Amino acid sequence: MSNSRIILLAVFTFLFLFFGCLVQGTENEKRYVEITSAGGTTINKTFATIFVEIADEPSKISQGLMFRELLESDHGMLFLLNRDDFHPFWMKNTKIPLETIYIAANGSIVDILEMEPCKADPCRIYNSKSKSRSVLEVNANLSKKLGFRIGDYVDISSAIK
């Protein structure tokens, strides 16, 4: 093979890998969710900005945060479930304790549950007391640490395209 063909092949390989990484990076881009208070004198006070991965397809929803060793304190996963219902979650193959924040269609938090990793089958099923449209998974105890609660609001508009 001539030197010019080898160089041309190397350039095409580089461009393919370079642009492939760019496309992959935008697909996994972190977006953010703000959580604000609904009550008293703290109306619209922002408690937290959480950078999220979006789970909006069956494969992403079923995978969730399984097998993760670490979740940064200001990161999470937002499950866009597209219907008001009782959405059960479990912790099979999940290595870190999590908290699920159940969010109604209007953005209000309707329930917050602490979830522990499942060490053996059968795994516990976690379900909210109220119907929700989406669910935000974050590190356990985040709501206690930051002071948000049921009735506060989650603005997911900047996280969804």
MONORWO-V624661 format. One record per residue. RES is the residue in one letter. OMEGA is omega in degrees with one decimal (none if undefined). Layout:
((RES/OMEGA) (RES/OMEGA))
//
This chain:
((M/-176.5) (S/-179.8) (N/-178.8) (S/178.0) (R/177.9) (I/178.8) (I/179.1) (L/177.6) (L/178.9) (A/179.1) (V/179.3) (F/178.0) (T/178.7) (F/-179.2) (L/178.4) (F/180.0) (L/-178.8) (F/-178.2) (F/174.7) (G/177.8) (C/177.7) (L/179.9) (V/180.0) (Q/-179.4) (G/-179.6) (T/179.5) (E/-177.2) (N/-177.9) (E/177.4) (K/175.5) (R/-173.2) (Y/178.7) (V/174.5) (E/176.4) (I/-178.1) (T/-179.5) (S/-179.8) (A/-168.1) (G/170.6) (G/-176.5) (T/-177.0) (T/-179.1) (I/178.8) (N/172.0) (K/179.5) (T/176.9) (F/-172.2) (A/166.9) (T/-176.4) (I/178.2) (F/-171.5) (V/164.1) (E/-178.2) (I/172.7) (A/-176.1) (D/177.4) (E/-177.3) (P/-178.6) (S/178.8) (K/-179.8) (I/-178.9) (S/178.8) (Q/-179.9) (G/-179.1) (L/177.6) (M/172.9) (F/177.9) (R/176.9) (E/-172.3) (L/171.9) (L/-178.9) (E/-172.3) (S/-179.2) (D/-178.9) (H/177.5) (G/176.9) (M/179.3) (L/178.9) (F/177.8) (L/-167.6) (L/167.7) (N/174.0) (R/175.9) (D/-177.6) (D/170.5) (F/-174.7) (H/-179.9) (P/175.9) (F/172.8) (W/-173.3) (M/178.8) (K/179.5) (N/176.9) (T/-170.6) (K/-176.2) (I/176.5) (P/-176.8) (L/174.7) (E/174.7) (T/177.9) (I/-177.4) (Y/-171.4) (I/178.1) (A/-178.8) (A/-179.9) (N/178.0) (G/-178.8) (S/176.7) (I/-178.3) (V/176.7) (D/176.0) (I/-178.9) (L/172.8) (E/-178.8) (M/179.2) (E/177.0) (P/178.2) (C/-177.7) (K/179.7) (A/176.7) (D/-0.7) (P/179.6) (C/177.5) (R/174.7) (I/178.5) (Y/-178.6) (N/-179.0) (S/177.2) (K/-177.7) (S/176.6) (K/178.6) (S/177.7) (R/179.1) (S/-178.4) (V/177.4) (L/175.5) (E/179.0) (V/175.9) (N/178.7) (A/176.7) (N/-179.5) (L/-178.8) (S/177.3) (K/-178.7) (K/-176.0) (L/174.2) (G/175.4) (F/-169.8) (R/176.2) (I/-177.5) (G/174.7) (D/-174.6) (Y/175.9) (V/177.8) (D/-179.1) (I/-174.6) (S/-179.7) (S/-178.4) (A/-178.9) (I/-176.2) (K/none))
//
